């Protein structure tokens, strides 16, 4: 059965049919998937019973993979484990550090925007999913850009924001990260408007990690960034994925925000394995005079 791409009943996104990742993906089928990723931003691969090695092999076809930061239990590997299950197989305490850290994933964000080279794509495999809740929502930053008025587009052009993991996790609890974890992910500049390098479609680039705008008053620019994130996540720009066991969902971190939704965390296990495809390069740099410059084409 040839691979088929079926648009979702949503503002954006598509489902990939006729593909079994564990069995290997031909070059021809991969070309169809890669084109769909660039076009639709979110791809759903239903019923994919994969091992970590198979997920890594498929993900690597999109580019080199990131390694997981020390705050994640998959530290140093290509697999980020996002789970409410501890090493002993029991559900983790709701008031413990891991549960608090995981709750940061329920804020609108784009993966690894706090890294010097921001992520291109993420692939999330639902290894164990609760019977209800624990959905993942996606918001299109491309659709948001298209809906901006001309004055806002002009003001945002060429602007750079500082993305800071300690800032975003500090919204959960001020002391959530220790000094080693803070030093591992220092603040970095990112372009506020990014354009797809293949077809040029522009997108806002915002989310919870965005702390302030370079050259603007910090408090006022932070409010503006929060307003842009809320604008992006309006209902007409959101797809909500209801997980089925063994789904894989892939998304374009350059083009959409995402967040997890809550569930009965004391009663139901949730185990997700994520691979993250690294970006092509930094989206912006700071200058010696305190300004910033956008890097096109990434």
C-alpha positions as YAML, in Angstrom:
chain: A
units: angstrom
residues:
- id: 1
  name: UNK
  ca: [0.00, 0.00, 0.00]
- id: 2
  name: UNK
  ca: [1.54, 3.33, -1.04]
- id: 3
  name: UNK
  ca: [2.02, 6.01, 1.57]
- id: 4
  name: UNK
  ca: [-0.82, 8.55, 1.66]
- id: 5
  name: UNK
  ca: [-1.10, 11.96, 3.27]
- id: 6
  name: UNK
  ca: [-4.56, 12.91, 4.59]
- id: 7
  name: UNK
  ca: [-5.08, 16.45, 5.94]
- id: 8
  name: UNK
  ca: [-6.51, 16.50, 9.45]
- id: 9
  name: UNK
  ca: [-9.92, 17.93, 10.27]
- id: 10
  name: UNK
  ca: [-8.10, 20.85, 11.85]
- id: 11
  name: UNK
  ca: [-6.59, 24.21, 10.85]
- id: 12
  name: UNK
  ca: [-3.34, 22.43, 9.92]
- id: 13
  name: UNK
  ca: [-1.61, 19.04, 10.14]
- id: 14
  name: UNK
  ca: [-1.97, 15.72, 8.33]
- id: 15
  name: UNK
  ca: [-2.10, 11.98, 9.00]
- id: 16
  name: UNK
  ca: [0.38, 9.64, 7.31]
- id: 17
  name: UNK
  ca: [-1.16, 6.35, 6.19]
- id: 18
  name: UNK
  ca: [0.36, 3.20, 4.71]
- id: 19
  name: UNK
  ca: [3.69, 3.52, 6.50]
- id: 20
  name: UNK
  ca: [5.26, 1.12, 9.02]
- id: 21
  name: UNK
  ca: [8.28, 2.84, 10.52]
- id: 22
  name: UNK
  ca: [9.57, -0.31, 12.25]
- id: 23
  name: UNK
  ca: [9.79, -2.13, 8.90]
- id: 24
  name: UNK
  ca: [11.85, 0.61, 7.29]
- id: 25
  name: UNK
  ca: [10.83, 3.45, 4.98]
- id: 26
  name: UNK
  ca: [11.81, 3.54, 1.31]
- id: 27
  name: UNK
  ca: [13.46, 6.63, -0.17]
- id: 28
  name: UNK
  ca: [10.35, 7.31, -2.25]
- id: 29
  name: UNK
  ca: [8.02, 7.12, 0.75]
- id: 30
  name: UNK
  ca: [10.37, 9.20, 2.85]
- id: 31
  name: UNK
  ca: [10.37, 11.94, 0.20]
- id: 32
  name: UNK
  ca: [6.56, 12.09, 0.44]
- id: 33
  name: UNK
  ca: [6.72, 12.32, 4.24]
- id: 34
  name: UNK
  ca: [9.44, 14.98, 4.20]
- id: 35
  name: UNK
  ca: [7.46, 17.17, 1.79]
- id: 36
  name: UNK
  ca: [4.34, 16.76, 3.94]
- id: 37
  name: UNK
  ca: [6.29, 17.77, 7.06]
- id: 38
  name: UNK
  ca: [7.40, 21.02, 5.44]
- id: 39
  name: UNK
  ca: [3.87, 21.72, 4.23]
- id: 40
  name: UNK
  ca: [1.65, 20.68, 7.15]
- id: 41
  name: UNK
  ca: [3.88, 21.33, 10.23]
- id: 42
  name: UNK
  ca: [2.32, 18.42, 12.19]
- id: 43
  name: UNK
  ca: [2.24, 14.79, 11.03]
- id: 44
  name: UNK
  ca: [0.41, 11.94, 12.80]
- id: 45
  name: UNK
  ca: [1.68, 8.38, 12.29]
- id: 46
  name: UNK
  ca: [-0.93, 6.08, 13.87]
- id: 47
  name: UNK
  ca: [-0.16, 2.65, 15.30]
- id: 48
  name: UNK
  ca: [3.66, 2.71, 15.19]
- id: 49
  name: UNK
  ca: [5.03, 0.04, 17.52]
- id: 50
  name: UNK
  ca: [8.71, 1.04, 17.50]
- id: 51
  name: UNK
  ca: [11.79, 0.50, 19.60]
- id: 52
  name: UNK
  ca: [14.03, 3.41, 20.57]
- id: 53
  name: UNK
  ca: [16.54, 2.31, 17.94]
- id: 54
  name: UNK
  ca: [13.88, 2.31, 15.22]
- id: 55
  name: UNK
  ca: [12.59, 5.72, 16.28]
- id: 56
  name: UNK
  ca: [16.12, 7.10, 16.25]
- id: 57
  name: UNK
  ca: [16.88, 5.64, 12.81]
- id: 58
  name: UNK
  ca: [13.75, 7.18, 11.29]
- id: 59
  name: UNK
  ca: [14.30, 10.54, 13.01]
- id: 60
  name: UNK
  ca: [17.91, 10.73, 11.81]
- id: 61
  name: UNK
  ca: [16.74, 10.78, 8.21]
- id: 62
  name: UNK
  ca: [15.51, 14.34, 8.86]
- id: 63
  name: UNK
  ca: [18.89, 15.43, 10.22]
- id: 64
  name: UNK
  ca: [21.27, 15.04, 13.18]
- id: 65
  name: UNK
  ca: [19.60, 14.49, 16.53]
- id: 66
  name: UNK
  ca: [19.99, 16.56, 19.67]
- id: 67
  name: UNK
  ca: [21.22, 15.01, 22.91]
- id: 68
  name: UNK
  ca: [19.02, 15.29, 25.96]
- id: 69
  name: UNK
  ca: [19.87, 17.84, 28.68]
- id: 70
  name: UNK
  ca: [20.67, 16.73, 32.22]
- id: 71
  name: UNK
  ca: [17.26, 17.67, 33.66]
- id: 72
  name: UNK
  ca: [15.67, 14.84, 31.63]
- id: 73
  name: UNK
  ca: [15.96, 11.22, 32.73]
- id: 74
  name: UNK
  ca: [17.27, 10.35, 29.24]
- id: 75
  name: UNK
  ca: [20.31, 12.61, 29.86]
- id: 76
  name: UNK
  ca: [22.98, 12.43, 27.16]
- id: 77
  name: UNK
  ca: [21.02, 10.17, 24.81]
- id: 78
  name: UNK
  ca: [18.99, 10.86, 21.69]
- id: 79
  name: UNK
  ca: [15.82, 9.82, 23.56]
- id: 80
  name: UNK
  ca: [14.11, 12.29, 25.91]
- id: 81
  name: UNK
  ca: [11.86, 10.37, 28.29]
- id: 82
  name: UNK
  ca: [8.74, 12.33, 29.26]
- id: 83
  name: UNK
  ca: [7.01, 10.23, 31.87]
- id: 84
  name: UNK
  ca: [5.23, 10.17, 35.20]
- id: 85
  name: UNK
  ca: [6.76, 6.75, 35.95]
- id: 86
  name: UNK
  ca: [9.90, 6.41, 38.03]
- id: 87
  name: UNK
  ca: [12.85, 4.05, 37.67]
- id: 88
  name: UNK
  ca: [11.12, 1.65, 40.08]
- id: 89
  name: UNK
  ca: [8.08, 1.38, 37.76]
- id: 90
  name: UNK
  ca: [5.77, 3.29, 40.13]
- id: 91
  name: UNK
  ca: [3.97, 6.56, 39.39]
- id: 92
  name: UNK
  ca: [6.07, 9.46, 40.68]
- id: 93
  name: UNK
  ca: [4.82, 11.64, 43.60]
- id: 94
  name: UNK
  ca: [2.72, 14.59, 42.46]
- id: 95
  name: UNK
  ca: [4.59, 16.95, 44.80]
- id: 96
  name: UNK
  ca: [8.08, 15.77, 43.78]
- id: 97
  name: UNK
  ca: [10.68, 17.58, 41.67]
- id: 98
  name: UNK
  ca: [10.12, 15.45, 38.55]
- id: 99
  name: UNK
  ca: [6.37, 16.09, 38.50]
- id: 100
  name: UNK
  ca: [6.92, 19.83, 38.91]
- id: 101
  name: UNK
  ca: [9.55, 19.83, 36.16]
- id: 102
  name: UNK
  ca: [7.24, 17.91, 33.81]
- id: 103
  name: UNK
  ca: [4.42, 20.41, 34.41]
- id: 104
  name: UNK
  ca: [6.45, 22.99, 32.48]
- id: 105
  name: UNK
  ca: [5.53, 21.03, 29.35]
- id: 106
  name: UNK
  ca: [1.95, 22.25, 29.84]
- id: 107
  name: UNK
  ca: [2.97, 25.78, 28.83]
- id: 108
  name: UNK
  ca: [2.93, 26.75, 25.15]
- id: 109
  name: UNK
  ca: [6.50, 26.33, 23.89]
- id: 110
  name: UNK
  ca: [8.66, 25.19, 21.01]
- id: 111
  name: UNK
  ca: [11.32, 22.58, 21.78]
- id: 112
  name: UNK
  ca: [14.91, 23.72, 22.29]
- id: 113
  name: UNK
  ca: [14.34, 27.38, 21.47]
- id: 114
  name: UNK
  ca: [16.53, 27.88, 24.57]
- id: 115
  name: UNK
  ca: [19.48, 26.30, 22.72]
- id: 116
  name: UNK
  ca: [21.90, 28.28, 20.53]
- id: 117
  name: UNK
  ca: [20.83, 26.13, 17.57]
- id: 118
  name: UNK
  ca: [17.05, 25.69, 17.96]
- id: 119
  name: UNK
  ca: [15.36, 22.43, 17.02]
- id: 120
  name: UNK
  ca: [13.98, 21.67, 13.59]
- id: 121
  name: UNK
  ca: [11.56, 18.86, 14.49]
- id: 122
  name: UNK
  ca: [10.40, 16.61, 17.31]
- id: 123
  name: UNK
  ca: [8.98, 13.09, 17.07]
- id: 124
  name: UNK
  ca: [6.99, 11.91, 20.09]
- id: 125
  name: UNK
  ca: [6.10, 8.25, 20.54]
- id: 126
  name: UNK
  ca: [3.20, 7.34, 22.82]
- id: 127
  name: UNK
  ca: [4.53, 4.23, 24.57]
- id: 128
  name: UNK
  ca: [1.90, 4.31, 27.36]
- id: 129
  name: UNK
  ca: [-1.05, 6.69, 27.20]
- id: 130
  name: UNK
  ca: [-3.84, 7.35, 29.76]
- id: 131
  name: UNK
  ca: [-7.41, 6.38, 28.85]
- id: 132
  name: UNK
  ca: [-8.43, 10.03, 28.85]
- id: 133
  name: UNK
  ca: [-6.73, 13.41, 29.01]
- id: 134
  name: UNK
  ca: [-3.01, 13.93, 28.46]
- id: 135
  name: UNK
  ca: [-3.66, 15.27, 24.96]
- id: 136
  name: UNK
  ca: [-1.11, 17.42, 23.12]
- id: 137
  name: UNK
  ca: [-2.17, 20.72, 21.55]
- id: 138
  name: UNK
  ca: [-0.38, 22.39, 18.65]
- id: 139
  name: UNK
  ca: [-0.72, 26.03, 17.60]
- id: 140
  name: UNK
  ca: [0.43, 27.25, 14.18]
- id: 141
  name: UNK
  ca: [2.86, 30.15, 14.30]
- id: 142
  name: UNK
  ca: [2.53, 30.39, 10.50]
- id: 143
  name: UNK
  ca: [-1.21, 30.97, 10.70]
- id: 144
  name: UNK
  ca: [-0.60, 33.48, 13.50]
- id: 145
  name: UNK
  ca: [1.87, 35.42, 11.37]
- id: 146
  name: UNK
  ca: [-0.60, 35.46, 8.48]
- id: 147
  name: UNK
  ca: [-3.23, 36.98, 10.80]
- id: 148
  name: UNK
  ca: [-1.01, 39.79, 12.12]
- id: 149
  name: UNK
  ca: [-1.82, 43.26, 10.90]
- id: 150
  name: UNK
  ca: [0.69, 45.08, 8.72]
- id: 151
  name: UNK
  ca: [1.93, 47.33, 11.53]
- id: 152
  name: UNK
  ca: [2.74, 44.40, 13.80]
- id: 153
  name: UNK
  ca: [4.53, 42.55, 11.01]
- id: 154
  name: UNK
  ca: [6.64, 45.62, 10.26]
- id: 155
  name: UNK
  ca: [7.52, 46.13, 13.94]
- id: 156
  name: UNK
  ca: [8.50, 42.48, 14.45]
- id: 157
  name: UNK
  ca: [10.64, 42.23, 11.30]
- id: 158
  name: UNK
  ca: [14.29, 41.91, 12.28]
- id: 159
  name: UNK
  ca: [13.55, 41.76, 16.00]
- id: 160
  name: UNK
  ca: [15.28, 39.20, 18.24]
- id: 161
  name: UNK
  ca: [14.06, 37.69, 21.51]
- id: 162
  name: UNK
  ca: [16.09, 36.17, 24.32]
- id: 163
  name: UNK
  ca: [15.02, 32.59, 25.09]
- id: 164
  name: UNK
  ca: [15.88, 31.32, 28.55]
- id: 165
  name: UNK
  ca: [15.10, 27.86, 29.97]
- id: 166
  name: UNK
  ca: [15.72, 29.01, 33.54]
- id: 167
  name: UNK
  ca: [13.15, 31.77, 33.01]
- id: 168
  name: UNK
  ca: [10.43, 29.44, 31.69]
- id: 169
  name: UNK
  ca: [10.99, 26.74, 34.32]
- id: 170
  name: UNK
  ca: [11.11, 29.54, 36.88]
- id: 171
  name: UNK
  ca: [7.47, 30.22, 36.03]
- id: 172
  name: UNK
  ca: [6.77, 26.79, 37.58]
- id: 173
  name: UNK
  ca: [8.97, 27.38, 40.64]
- id: 174
  name: UNK
  ca: [11.77, 29.96, 41.05]
- id: 175
  name: UNK
  ca: [14.24, 27.37, 42.36]
- id: 176
  name: UNK
  ca: [13.27, 24.50, 40.07]
- id: 177
  name: UNK
  ca: [16.66, 24.38, 38.29]
- id: 178
  name: UNK
  ca: [19.95, 24.14, 40.13]
- id: 179
  name: UNK
  ca: [23.03, 26.15, 39.19]
- id: 180
  name: UNK
  ca: [24.51, 23.36, 37.05]
- id: 181
  name: UNK
  ca: [21.28, 23.09, 35.05]
- id: 182
  name: UNK
  ca: [21.15, 26.87, 34.59]
- id: 183
  name: UNK
  ca: [24.71, 26.94, 33.29]
- id: 184
  name: UNK
  ca: [23.95, 24.12, 30.85]
- id: 185
  name: UNK
  ca: [21.31, 26.25, 29.09]
- id: 186
  name: UNK
  ca: [22.34, 29.93, 29.20]
- id: 187
  name: UNK
  ca: [20.03, 32.52, 27.57]
- id: 188
  name: UNK
  ca: [20.26, 32.68, 23.76]
- id: 189
  name: UNK
  ca: [18.97, 35.02, 21.01]
- id: 190
  name: UNK
  ca: [16.34, 33.82, 18.53]
- id: 191
  name: UNK
  ca: [14.67, 35.61, 15.61]
- id: 192
  name: UNK
  ca: [11.08, 36.65, 16.29]
- id: 193
  name: UNK
  ca: [10.09, 35.86, 12.71]
- id: 194
  name: UNK
  ca: [11.46, 32.74, 11.03]
- id: 195
  name: UNK
  ca: [11.01, 31.71, 7.41]
- id: 196
  name: UNK
  ca: [10.94, 28.13, 6.19]
- id: 197
  name: UNK
  ca: [14.22, 27.60, 4.29]
- id: 198
  name: UNK
  ca: [12.52, 25.43, 1.63]
- id: 199
  name: UNK
  ca: [9.43, 27.43, 0.73]
- id: 200
  name: UNK
  ca: [9.84, 30.72, 2.61]
- id: 201
  name: UNK
  ca: [6.62, 30.65, 4.65]
- id: 202
  name: UNK
  ca: [7.04, 33.06, 7.59]
- id: 203
  name: UNK
  ca: [6.12, 32.20, 11.17]
- id: 204
  name: UNK
  ca: [6.18, 33.91, 14.53]
- id: 205
  name: UNK
  ca: [8.72, 32.37, 16.90]
- id: 206
  name: UNK
  ca: [7.51, 32.83, 20.46]
- id: 207
  name: UNK
  ca: [6.48, 30.62, 23.42]
- id: 208
  name: UNK
  ca: [7.20, 30.20, 27.13]
- id: 209
  name: UNK
  ca: [11.00, 30.23, 26.77]
- id: 210
  name: UNK
  ca: [10.95, 33.74, 25.23]
- id: 211
  name: UNK
  ca: [11.89, 36.10, 28.07]
- id: 212
  name: UNK
  ca: [12.31, 39.52, 26.46]
- id: 213
  name: UNK
  ca: [13.06, 41.37, 23.20]
- id: 214
  name: UNK
  ca: [16.55, 42.71, 22.55]
- id: 215
  name: UNK
  ca: [16.66, 46.52, 22.63]
- id: 216
  name: UNK
  ca: [13.24, 46.85, 24.28]
- id: 217
  name: UNK
  ca: [12.33, 47.34, 27.97]
- id: 218
  name: UNK
  ca: [12.31, 43.89, 29.54]
- id: 219
  name: UNK
  ca: [8.96, 44.03, 31.35]
- id: 220
  name: UNK
  ca: [7.05, 45.59, 28.45]
- id: 221
  name: UNK
  ca: [8.62, 43.29, 25.87]
- id: 222
  name: UNK
  ca: [7.85, 40.27, 28.04]
- id: 223
  name: UNK
  ca: [4.19, 41.29, 28.09]
- id: 224
  name: UNK
  ca: [4.27, 41.65, 24.31]
- id: 225
  name: UNK
  ca: [5.77, 38.18, 23.91]
- id: 226
  name: UNK
  ca: [3.13, 36.66, 26.17]
- id: 227
  name: UNK
  ca: [0.42, 38.43, 24.15]
- id: 228
  name: UNK
  ca: [1.88, 37.08, 20.89]
- id: 229
  name: UNK
  ca: [1.91, 33.56, 22.33]
- id: 230
  name: UNK
  ca: [-1.74, 33.91, 23.40]
- id: 231
  name: UNK
  ca: [-2.57, 35.31, 19.94]
- id: 232
  name: UNK
  ca: [-0.91, 32.30, 18.29]
- id: 233
  name: UNK
  ca: [-2.88, 29.85, 20.45]
- id: 234
  name: UNK
  ca: [-6.35, 31.12, 19.61]
- id: 235
  name: UNK
  ca: [-8.78, 28.26, 18.83]
- id: 236
  name: UNK
  ca: [-8.79, 28.75, 15.05]
- id: 237
  name: UNK
  ca: [-5.06, 28.00, 14.94]
- id: 238
  name: UNK
  ca: [-4.95, 24.94, 17.22]
- id: 239
  name: UNK
  ca: [-4.98, 21.18, 16.61]
- id: 240
  name: UNK
  ca: [-5.57, 18.96, 19.67]
- id: 241
  name: UNK
  ca: [-4.18, 15.44, 19.36]
- id: 242
  name: UNK
  ca: [-5.94, 12.76, 21.38]
- id: 243
  name: UNK
  ca: [-3.35, 10.04, 21.88]
- id: 244
  name: UNK
  ca: [-3.93, 6.44, 20.97]
- id: 245
  name: UNK
  ca: [-1.44, 3.78, 22.06]
- id: 246
  name: UNK
  ca: [1.63, 3.67, 19.76]
- id: 247
  name: UNK
  ca: [0.91, 6.93, 17.92]
- id: 248
  name: UNK
  ca: [3.92, 8.92, 16.77]
- id: 249
  name: UNK
  ca: [3.40, 12.63, 16.23]
- id: 250
  name: UNK
  ca: [6.01, 14.75, 14.49]
- id: 251
  name: UNK
  ca: [6.01, 18.54, 14.46]
- id: 252
  name: UNK
  ca: [7.98, 21.46, 13.05]
- id: 253
  name: UNK
  ca: [9.42, 23.46, 15.95]
- id: 254
  name: UNK
  ca: [10.10, 26.35, 13.57]
- id: 255
  name: UNK
  ca: [6.41, 26.66, 12.72]
- id: 256
  name: UNK
  ca: [4.26, 25.62, 15.69]
- id: 257
  name: UNK
  ca: [3.98, 25.77, 19.44]
- id: 258
  name: UNK
  ca: [2.79, 22.83, 21.50]
- id: 259
  name: UNK
  ca: [1.78, 21.97, 25.04]
- id: 260
  name: UNK
  ca: [0.61, 18.94, 26.98]
- id: 261
  name: UNK
  ca: [-2.75, 18.88, 28.73]
- id: 262
  name: UNK
  ca: [-3.32, 17.44, 32.17]
- id: 263
  name: UNK
  ca: [-4.83, 14.11, 33.27]
- id: 264
  name: UNK
  ca: [-5.30, 12.10, 36.46]
- id: 265
  name: UNK
  ca: [-1.58, 11.84, 37.12]
- id: 266
  name: UNK
  ca: [-1.98, 9.90, 40.36]
- id: 267
  name: UNK
  ca: [-3.99, 7.12, 38.69]
- id: 268
  name: UNK
  ca: [-2.70, 6.71, 35.13]
- id: 269
  name: UNK
  ca: [0.74, 6.10, 33.66]
- id: 270
  name: UNK
  ca: [2.02, 8.14, 30.74]
- id: 271
  name: UNK
  ca: [5.32, 7.26, 29.06]
- id: 272
  name: UNK
  ca: [6.43, 9.18, 25.97]
- id: 273
  name: UNK
  ca: [9.77, 8.94, 24.14]
- id: 274
  name: UNK
  ca: [10.88, 11.94, 22.09]
- id: 275
  name: UNK
  ca: [13.61, 12.37, 19.51]
- id: 276
  name: UNK
  ca: [14.54, 15.90, 18.47]
- id: 277
  name: UNK
  ca: [16.08, 16.85, 15.12]
- id: 278
  name: UNK
  ca: [18.59, 19.67, 15.44]
- id: 279
  name: UNK
  ca: [18.25, 22.85, 13.43]
- id: 280
  name: UNK
  ca: [20.57, 24.03, 10.69]
- id: 281
  name: UNK
  ca: [22.16, 26.83, 12.73]
- id: 282
  name: UNK
  ca: [21.50, 29.80, 15.03]
- id: 283
  name: UNK
  ca: [18.55, 31.97, 14.05]
- id: 284
  name: UNK
  ca: [20.14, 35.15, 15.45]
- id: 285
  name: UNK
  ca: [23.24, 36.59, 17.13]
- id: 286
  name: UNK
  ca: [23.96, 39.42, 19.55]
- id: 287
  name: UNK
  ca: [26.29, 42.23, 18.44]
- id: 288
  name: UNK
  ca: [29.08, 43.93, 20.36]
- id: 289
  name: UNK
  ca: [27.03, 47.12, 20.76]
- id: 290
  name: UNK
  ca: [24.14, 45.33, 22.50]
- id: 291
  name: UNK
  ca: [22.02, 44.88, 19.40]
- id: 292
  name: UNK
  ca: [21.10, 41.73, 17.51]
- id: 293
  name: UNK
  ca: [21.07, 40.40, 13.96]
- id: 294
  name: UNK
  ca: [18.79, 37.80, 12.37]
- id: 295
  name: UNK
  ca: [20.32, 34.89, 10.43]
- id: 296
  name: UNK
  ca: [18.19, 34.17, 7.35]
- id: 297
  name: UNK
  ca: [17.70, 30.71, 5.93]
- id: 298
  name: UNK
  ca: [17.51, 28.64, 9.13]
...
